[in-house]
């Protein structure tokens, strides 16, 4: 018996070691610590412009290194973005603009931030920015990106999605949807009128990426004075994406539930406005179904599709997706996604890949890590204030601005030499 008792501590020590080893294994797997860092995969056609961009944009060619202990987990990158947006967020100072929409009485709003210095080209350039689902200019990731862009000489105009601003009443029975471009078009129209000499860089984040690509492709005139477009972390086709949001791989069904709850918090405070305003297509029963919804699809079917009179959810997703418009964009276009984005299924990335095969103006950048709208950089634990995404967008925009400036100078020189001497 004494010998057996002496062996018990050794047994317990073995159990403890096995437990520690198991926990470490789970952490390594969950945090994806064994995944190697790498430069983004860049898909493009070999053109003079693409060669110039790859030389001028080191963010697209050098290794993206996320924070060591947690940055290789797409879930943690996404969770930190969702909870905090960014760290040490600056507070850029802007002016809020209100734009009455004549077609249905809605009031679009956006915030305008002036540049904090001259752009390196000397040109007047405005970034017109469309945030992610239910977001606005006060979100931390938007404030960080705007502050950095201002410092690089860009004026910034940031759309506030209809119904997303706290304490801002609706003036029509309608909120933002995944593909309605009316408010964004109103903002861009204002910028064009207020600043006749300005050139535009169009930027969209997540759902905003769908909106800006749809806007640019809807009408050729929407691309006038546009230098380039940038889309980050969008899914390209809502119709295809809806099936993946009910799958449990990458916890996508859980994200669906969380996003649905966030949407309910945006929609339900507008109950009185949605029901009381004239010509409302929304009934009290629709809002009751929103209250009980556990997925974005249930919310979209109950209320969002009805804002624009779609007869079915499939029709709404089909008509509101940029996949049917993006091939009409002729200006340079950068599409950015992350391979470990838990919201965007890898199958959806076939869209930007196929686009680059047909369109020489499109460049697709796919990072190994970054999650959904995270792209944090840093050494071990604490991320830096600026993300890889912030720096990559501005770097690409700068390169395009200089490319277009050189083209204009070359054209002027050719015209000058053609003018006969008097």
C-alpha positions in Angstrom: 0.0 0.0 0.0 2.9 2.4 0.9 4.5 1.8 -2.5 1.1 2.5 -4.3 0.7 5.8 -2.4 4.2 6.9 -3.4 3.3 6.3 -7.1 0.2 8.5 -6.9 2.0 11.9 -7.1 3.8 10.7 -10.2 0.5 9.7 -11.8 -1.0 13.1 -10.9 2.1 14.9 -12.4 1.6 12.9 -15.6 -2.1 14.0 -15.7 -1.1 17.6 -15.2 1.4 17.5 -17.9 -1.1 15.9 -20.3 -3.6 18.5 -19.4 -1.1 21.3 -20.0 0.0 19.8 -23.3 -3.7 19.5 -24.4 -4.4 23.1 -23.5 -1.3 24.3 -25.4 -2.2 22.2 -28.4 -5.7 23.7 -28.4 -4.3 27.2 -28.1 -1.8 26.6 -30.9 -4.6 25.3 -33.1 -7.2 28.0 -32.2 -4.7 30.8 -32.5 -3.3 29.4 -35.7 0.2 30.0 -34.3 1.8 27.5 -36.8 0.5 29.4 -39.8 3.4 31.1 -41.6 3.2 34.8 -42.4 3.5 35.8 -46.1 3.0 38.7 -48.5 -0.5 39.1 -49.9 -1.3 37.0 -52.9 -1.7 39.6 -55.7 -3.8 38.6 -58.7 -3.6 40.9 -61.7 -3.0 41.2 -65.4 0.5 42.2 -66.5 0.2 45.8 -67.6 2.2 48.9 -67.3 -0.1 50.1 -64.5 0.1 46.9 -62.5 3.9 46.9 -62.8 4.0 50.5 -61.6 1.7 49.7 -58.7 3.7 46.7 -57.5 6.8 48.9 -57.5 5.1 51.8 -55.8 3.1 49.9 -53.2 5.4 47.9 -50.9 2.4 47.1 -48.6 1.1 44.8 -51.4 4.4 43.0 -51.9 6.0 42.7 -48.5 5.1 40.3 -45.7 2.1 41.2 -43.7 3.0 40.4 -40.0 0.0 40.3 -37.6 0.6 40.5 -33.8 2.4 37.3 -32.8 0.3 35.7 -30.1 -3.2 36.3 -31.5 -3.0 38.1 -34.9 -3.1 34.8 -36.9 -6.6 34.0 -35.6 -9.2 35.5 -38.0 -11.7 35.2 -35.2 -9.7 37.3 -32.8 -8.9 39.9 -35.5 -12.6 40.1 -36.3 -13.6 40.3 -32.6 -11.2 43.1 -31.8 -12.3 45.0 -34.8 -16.0 44.5 -33.8 -15.4 45.4 -30.2 -12.9 48.2 -30.5 -12.4 49.1 -34.1 -8.9 50.4 -33.5 -6.7 51.3 -30.6 -5.6 54.8 -29.5 -8.2 56.2 -31.9 -7.8 59.8 -32.9 -10.7 62.3 -33.1 -10.7 64.0 -36.5 -12.8 67.2 -36.6 -15.4 67.4 -39.4 -18.6 69.1 -40.3 -21.9 67.2 -40.6 -23.9 67.8 -43.8 -27.6 67.0 -44.3 -28.9 66.2 -47.8 -32.7 66.0 -48.3 -33.5 63.2 -50.8 -36.2 64.4 -53.1 -37.3 60.9 -54.4 -38.7 59.7 -51.1 -38.1 62.3 -48.4 -35.2 60.7 -46.7 -32.4 62.8 -45.3 -28.9 61.5 -46.1 -26.0 62.7 -43.8 -22.3 62.6 -44.2 -19.3 64.1 -42.4 -16.7 66.2 -44.2 -13.1 66.3 -43.1 -10.7 68.7 -44.7 -7.1 67.7 -45.5 -4.5 68.6 -43.0 -1.9 69.5 -45.7 -1.2 69.4 -49.4 -1.3 66.1 -51.2 2.1 65.0 -52.6 0.8 65.6 -56.2 -0.4 69.1 -55.4 -3.9 68.1 -56.6 -7.2 68.5 -54.7 -8.3 65.0 -53.9 -11.3 63.8 -51.9 -11.8 60.3 -50.5 -15.5 59.4 -50.6 -15.9 56.7 -48.0 -18.7 54.2 -47.4 -18.5 52.3 -44.1 -19.6 48.8 -43.2 -23.0 47.5 -42.2 -24.8 49.9 -39.9 -21.7 52.1 -39.5 -21.0 55.8 -39.6 -18.2 58.4 -39.3 -18.0 58.0 -35.5 -16.8 54.4 -35.6 -13.2 54.0 -34.5 -11.9 52.3 -37.6 -13.3 55.1 -39.7 -11.9 57.8 -37.5 -8.4 56.2 -37.6 -8.5 55.9 -41.4 -9.8 59.4 -41.9 -7.2 60.9 -39.6 -4.4 59.1 -41.5 -5.8 60.1 -44.9 -6.1 63.7 -43.8 -2.5 63.7 -42.8 -1.6 62.5 -46.3 -3.4 65.4 -48.0 -6.8 63.9 -48.7 -10.1 65.6 -47.9 -12.5 62.9 -46.6 -16.3 62.6 -46.9 -17.8 59.7 -44.9 -21.4 58.5 -45.4 -23.5 57.9 -42.4 -25.7 55.0 -43.3 -29.4 55.9 -43.2 -30.7 55.1 -39.7 -27.4 54.2 -38.2 -26.5 57.5 -36.4 -27.7 57.5 -32.8 -30.4 60.1 -32.0 -31.0 60.8 -35.7 -34.7 60.4 -36.6 -35.7 59.1 -40.0 -37.6 61.5 -42.3 -38.9 58.7 -44.6 -40.0 55.1 -43.9 -36.7 53.7 -45.2 -33.2 52.7 -43.8 -30.0 51.7 -45.5 -29.9 48.4 -47.4 -27.0 46.2 -48.6 -27.0 47.7 -52.1 -28.9 51.0 -52.2 -26.6 53.6 -53.6 -28.9 56.7 -53.3 -27.3 58.2 -50.2 -23.8 57.6 -51.5 -24.6 59.1 -54.8 -26.1 62.1 -53.1 -22.9 62.6 -51.1 -20.7 62.2 -54.1 -22.9 64.7 -56.0 -22.5 67.2 -53.3 -18.7 66.9 -53.3 -18.6 67.3 -57.1 -20.7 70.5 -56.9 -18.9 72.0 -53.8 -15.4 71.2 -55.1 -15.5 71.4 -58.9 -11.7 70.8 -59.2 -11.5 67.9 -56.9 -10.6 64.4 -58.0 -12.2 61.4 -56.2 -10.9 58.2 -54.6 -13.8 55.9 -53.8 -13.4 53.6 -50.8 -15.8 51.0 -49.3 -15.5 48.8 -46.3 -17.3 45.4 -46.0 -21.0 46.1 -47.0 -19.8 49.6 -48.1 -17.5 47.8 -50.6 -20.6 46.3 -52.3 -22.3 49.7 -52.4 -19.3 51.6 -53.9 -18.7 49.0 -56.6 -22.4 48.9 -57.5 -22.4 52.7 -57.6 -19.4 52.9 -59.9 -20.8 50.2 -62.3 -24.4 51.5 -62.3 -23.7 54.4 -64.6 -20.6 55.4 -66.6 -21.1 59.0 -65.5 -20.5 57.9 -61.9 -16.9 57.3 -62.8 -16.2 60.8 -63.9 -13.4 62.5 -62.0 -12.8 59.2 -60.2 -9.1 58.3 -60.0 -9.7 54.8 -58.5 -11.8 52.6 -56.3 -10.9 50.4 -53.3 -13.1 47.7 -51.7 -12.1 45.9 -48.5 -13.6 42.7 -47.2 -16.8 42.5 -49.2 -18.5 39.3 -50.3 -19.5 40.4 -53.9 -22.7 38.4 -54.1 -25.4 38.5 -51.3 -27.3 35.7 -53.0 -24.4 33.3 -52.9 -23.3 34.5 -49.4 -26.7 33.9 -47.8 -26.2 30.1 -48.1 -22.8 30.2 -46.4 -24.2 32.2 -43.4 -26.1 29.2 -42.2 -23.1 27.0 -42.2 -21.2 26.3 -38.9 -17.7 26.2 -40.3 -15.7 29.2 -39.1 -18.6 29.8 -36.7 -20.4 31.6 -39.5 -23.9 30.8 -38.1 -22.9 32.4 -34.8 -21.7 35.5 -36.6 -25.0 35.6 -38.4 -26.8 35.6 -35.1 -24.6 38.4 -33.6 -25.0 40.6 -36.7 -28.8 40.0 -36.6 -28.8 41.3 -33.0 -26.8 44.3 -34.0 -29.3 45.1 -36.8 -32.2 44.8 -34.5 -30.7 47.4 -32.2 -30.5 49.7 -35.2 -34.0 49.0 -36.6 -36.3 48.7 -33.6 -35.6 52.2 -32.2 -37.0 53.6 -35.5 -40.3 51.6 -35.1 -42.5 54.7 -34.8 -40.9 56.5 -37.8 -41.2 53.4 -39.9 -44.9 52.9 -39.1 -46.1 56.4 -38.9 -44.7 58.1 -42.0 -46.9 58.2 -45.1 -46.5 55.6 -47.8 -44.8 53.2 -45.4 -44.5 49.7 -46.8 -43.8 48.3 -43.3 -46.4 46.9 -41.0 -46.3 46.3 -37.3 -46.2 42.5 -38.0 -43.0 43.0 -40.0 -41.3 44.7 -37.0 -42.5 41.9 -34.7 -40.8 39.4 -37.0 -37.6 41.5 -36.8 -37.8 41.3 -33.0 -37.9 37.5 -33.2 -35.2 37.1 -36.0 -32.1 35.1 -35.3 -30.4 35.7 -38.7 -29.7 38.6 -41.1 -31.8 36.7 -43.8 -34.9 36.8 -41.6 -34.5 40.5 -41.0 -33.8 41.2 -44.7 -36.9 39.2 -45.7 -39.1 40.8 -43.0 -38.2 44.4 -43.7 -35.1 45.4 -45.7 -36.3 44.0 -49.1 -39.6 45.9 -48.7 -38.0 49.3 -48.5 -37.5 49.0 -52.3 -40.4 46.8 -53.2 -38.6 43.6 -53.9 -41.1 40.6 -54.0 -38.7 38.0 -52.6 -35.5 37.7 -50.7 -33.7 36.2 -53.6 -34.7 39.1 -55.9 -33.4 41.6 -53.3 -30.1 39.9 -52.9 -29.7 39.4 -56.7 -30.5 43.1 -57.6 -28.5 44.6 -54.7 -25.2 42.8 -55.3 -22.4 44.5 -57.1 -21.4 41.3 -58.9 -23.8 42.4 -61.7 -22.2 45.9 -62.0 -18.6 45.6 -61.1 -17.5 44.4 -64.6 -18.6 47.9 -65.9 -16.0 49.7 -63.8 -13.1 51.1 -66.0 -11.1 53.1 -63.5 -8.3 51.3 -61.5 -9.9 49.1 -58.8 -8.2 47.4 -55.8 -10.2 44.5 -54.2 -8.9 43.4 -50.8 -9.9 40.3 -48.9 -8.5 38.1 -46.1 -8.3 34.3 -46.4 -9.2 33.9 -42.8 -12.2 36.2 -42.9 -14.9 34.2 -41.0 -17.7 36.2 -42.6 -16.6 35.8 -46.3 -16.6 32.2 -47.5 -13.6 31.3 -49.7 -16.0 30.3 -52.5 -17.0 34.0 -52.8 -13.5 35.0 -53.7 -13.9 33.3 -57.1 -15.6 36.6 -58.1 -12.5 38.9 -57.8 -10.3 36.2 -59.2 -12.4 35.9 -62.4 -12.6 39.7 -62.7 -8.8 40.0 -62.8 -8.8 37.6 -65.7 -11.1 39.8 -67.8 -10.3 43.3 -66.5 -6.8 44.8 -66.7 -7.8 47.6 -64.4 -8.6 45.3 -61.5 -6.1 44.1 -58.9 -7.0 41.6 -56.2 -5.0 41.4 -53.0 -5.6 38.4 -50.7 -3.9 38.3 -47.3 -3.3 35.1 -45.3 -4.4 36.8 -42.1 -6.5 39.8 -41.0 -9.9 38.4 -40.3 -12.9 40.6 -41.2 -11.7 44.2 -41.3 -9.0 43.6 -38.7 -5.6 43.6 -40.4 -3.9 44.6 -37.2 -0.1 44.9 -37.0 2.1 44.8 -34.0 4.9 42.9 -32.2 3.4 40.5 -29.6 0.2 41.6 -27.8 -0.7 45.3 -28.4 -1.6 46.2 -32.0 -0.4 49.4 -33.6 -2.9 52.3 -34.1 -2.7 52.0 -37.9 -3.6 48.8 -39.5 -2.2 47.2 -42.7 -5.4 48.0 -44.4 -5.2 51.8 -43.6 -1.6 52.0 -44.9 -2.3 49.8 -48.0 -5.3 51.9 -49.1 -3.5 55.2 -48.9 -0.4 53.8 -50.5 -2.4 52.5 -53.5 -4.4 55.8 -53.8 -1.1 57.8 -53.7 0.4 55.6 -56.4 -2.7 56.0 -58.7 -2.7 59.8 -58.1 0.9 60.1 -59.2 0.3 57.7 -62.2 -2.7 59.9 -63.4 -0.7 63.1 -62.8 2.1 61.7 -65.1 -0.4 60.8 -67.7 -1.9 64.3 -67.7 1.6 65.8 -68.0 2.4 63.5 -70.9 -0.8 64.4 -72.7 -0.1 68.1 -72.2 3.4 67.7 -73.6 2.1 65.9 -76.7 -0.5 68.6 -77.3 2.2 71.3 -76.9 4.5 69.8 -79.5 1.5 69.5 -81.9 0.7 73.2 -81.7 2.3 74.9 -84.7 4.6 77.9 -84.0 3.3 81.3 -84.9 
